[in-house]
Amino acid sequence: MTSTNDALGFETLTIHAGQEPEPITGSVTVPIYATSTYAQHEVGQPRQGYVYSRPKNPTRSALETCLAAIEGGAFGYAFASGMAATDTLLRAVCRPGDHAVLPSDVYGGTYRLFAKVLANWGVEFDAADISNVDAVRAAIRPQTRLIWCESPTNPLLNIADIASLATVASDAGALLIVDNTFASPYLQQPLLLGADVVLHSTTKYLGGHSDVIGGGLVVNDAELAQSLAFHQNSMGAVASPFDAWLVLRGINTLGPRMDRHCANARQVAELLDGHPAVADVYYPGHSEHPGHALAAKQMRDFGGMVSFTLRGGRQAALDVCRHTTIFTLAESLGGVESLIEHPAVMTHGSTAGSPFAPPDDLVRLSVGIETAADLLADLGQALDRLS
Ligand SMILES: Cc1ncc(COP(=O)(O)O)c(C=O)c1O
């Protein structure tokens, strides 16, 4: 779907892009078009391009228009999950013999797709420290088709220089794909920094309420957009009308939610910093974080994710996860509620034994939008037990 309303502010786009009142009743919310098919005027004459809901559904079209608008891109596509978006994109752009450069701490599911699925189709990959432009350049081969970028990365919250990586990619004739799930378009718009593709797990900050699984892609290039639309329809991993509606409703409040996620995360990172049981804190908002200056330049704020290691090692990490109550022990991130997890066993378990495996004394927090004092008290008591 094509984006509109380029001149409007971000929060206005989250509420209005693709979401004009419905023309028959004036409904101010986008209806959930629970239909698989559409009556046609004549043979081969559909109404406004709607023939069947795998290629196109009005609720999904609204979300796709909104996704494109808030990422500052031209074309948006909504999928059944972030991994469905990833898979559809990679099958659209990769051919046997192609090579990809991945962040050495890439999301475990992305690693699994490359290592266990695409490897069987002849797509090769190497890991590189995505925060080091020279390391990424050194990993490029003549067959490199894409650089995969997360910034901040999951789970170590490294910051990648998106504009410089865009130059490295275009010099190599490759695509720069940015998984913008951790930042959200409120904090960072990779297409405006030169990326070719933005990917989302809309399950996270865009949906924002831990009630839906979804994915999204946004691009500017019309030829790539056509290929994505073709593959989206051919592979069929589309967002359902209800799921599209949930994500759209989540996007409506993205800006205010992100402000609160960021403010709470700042306080949580401060608490961790001063706690004797904590070894290292990974949070790009800290001035001593190696990516701090870059994050301050390419992001509006530092995000709601904080990771840390424990002086007591793996057992201490497992104990902290066991003893919080407001921070719920669960995978995922980006919802209104705070979550805690142990990446080596949970979200990144599929990377065990590979160079992509996270440290086993690492804990990852998705800081929610509850009352900050309650979050600090909850985490504080779990850490105090270790001292
Ligand atoms: C950074 C990142 N990208 C992609 C995904 C995959 O998204 P989904 O779970 O919606 O398939 C996740 C899921 O945790 C993620 O954290």
The ligand as an SDF file (V2000), in Angstrom:
LIG
                    3D

 16 16  0  0  0  0  0  0  0  0999 V2000
   14.1820   -7.7440   16.8740 C   0  0  0  0  0  0  0  0  0  0  0  0
   13.1570   -8.7680   16.4570 C   0  0  0  0  0  0  0  0  0  0  0  0
   12.9290   -8.9640   15.1570 N   0  0  0  0  0  0  0  0  0  0  0  0
   12.0120   -9.8670   14.7210 C   0  0  0  0  0  0  0  0  0  0  0  0
   11.3040  -10.6420   15.6160 C   0  0  0  0  0  0  0  0  0  0  0  0
   10.3110  -11.6600   15.1080 C   0  0  0  0  0  0  0  0  0  0  0  0
    9.0320  -11.1850   15.2470 O   0  0  0  0  0  0  0  0  0  0  0  0
    7.7230  -12.1170   15.5060 P   0  0  0  0  0  0  0  0  0  0  0  0
    7.9000  -12.7390   16.8580 O   0  0  0  0  0  0  0  0  0  0  0  0
    6.5960  -11.1490   15.4380 O   0  0  0  0  0  0  0  0  0  0  0  0
    7.6930  -13.1320   14.4300 O   0  0  0  0  0  0  0  0  0  0  0  0
   11.5070  -10.4600   16.9830 C   0  0  0  0  0  0  0  0  0  0  0  0
   10.7530  -11.2670   17.9630 C   0  0  0  0  0  0  0  0  0  0  0  0
   11.0520  -11.2700   19.1430 O   0  0  0  0  0  0  0  0  0  0  0  0
   12.4720   -9.5090   17.4230 C   0  0  0  0  0  0  0  0  0  0  0  0
   12.7330   -9.3120   18.7300 O   0  0  0  0  0  0  0  0  0  0  0  0
  1  2  1  0
  2  3  1  0
  2 15  2  0
  3  4  2  0
  4  5  1  0
  5  6  1  0
  5 12  2  0
  6  7  1  0
  7  8  1  0
  8  9  2  0
  8 10  1  0
  8 11  1  0
 12 13  1  0
 12 15  1  0
 13 14  2  0
 15 16  1  0
M  END
$$$$
